[in-house]
Amino acid sequence: MGQISQFLPFILMFVVIYFFMIRPQQKKIKQEKEFEAGLKVGDKIITKSGFHGKIAELTETSVVIETMSGKLKIERSAISLELTAALNKKA
């Protein structure tokens, strides 16, 4: 019993770190992967660097978007989940 009580603060600290730091990060990564997999031609998106456009072509890892100045090829991971969701919520 005495040895368990010595390690209890470390166990509690790990549990707190897991639920407040590790688990939310894993959940966010899962949401971003689902978002990237659900993209389709014609979707309006905003990149993490602020480019607005519409998806013209899709490949496994990259996307071609149409912007007002032409077409750009970007990685799927460069599309912002939060900004795109806010854009589509307004429309």
N, C-alpha and C positions, 0 to 999 in steps of 0.2 A: 504493500500500500504506500509506503514511504517513497519508493522509487517512482511510482506512477505520479505522485503529487509533484515530484521534481520536474518531470517532463510535461506536465499538464499545461504550463504557460506556453511552451514551444508548440504543442499540439494545437492549442487554441489560436496561437498566432498564425500558424499555417492555414487553419480553417478560415480565419478572417481574410487572409491574403487571397486564398482561393476564391471565396465568394465575392469579394469586392474588386479583385484585379484580374485574375486569370479567367474565370468563367465569363464575365462580360466581354472580354477581348475575344474569346473563342466564339461567342455568340455573334459578335459583330463580323468576324471573318466568315462565318457560315452564311450570314445574310448577304455579304458582298459577293460571295461565290454564287449564291442562288440568283442574285440580281444579274450578274454577268452572264450566267447561263440562260436567263430569260430574255435577253435582248433580242430584238428582231428588226428586220429592215423596216424603215419608216418611223421608228421611235425617235422622239426628240430627246436630246441628252445635253448635259453640261459636263465638260471635263473638269478634273481637279485644278487645272490651270486657268479655267474660266472660259474656254471656248464653247460657244453654243452651236449646235448643229443637229442634223437629222442623219440617222444611219442609212448609208447607201449600200454598203456591202459588209458581209460578215465572214471572217475566217475563224479558225479555231482559237487563235490567240490575239488577233488584231481586228480592227474595225476601220472602215473607211467612212468618214462623215462628210456631209455636204455643209459648208458654211457659206456665208455671204461672199467670201473672197475665193471660194473654190473648194476643192476636195482635200482632205487631210487623212493620212493613215496613222492611226494611234493604237496603242495596246488597249485591250479590254479593261485592264486594271487602272487605266488613266481616267475612266469614267466615274464621276462622283455619284454615289448612291444618294446621299442627302440632297445635293443640289438638283439632281434629276427628279427626285421625288417631289421636291418643292415646286419645280417647274411644271410637272404634270398635274400637280394638285391645283395650281392656279388655272390651268387651261380647261 
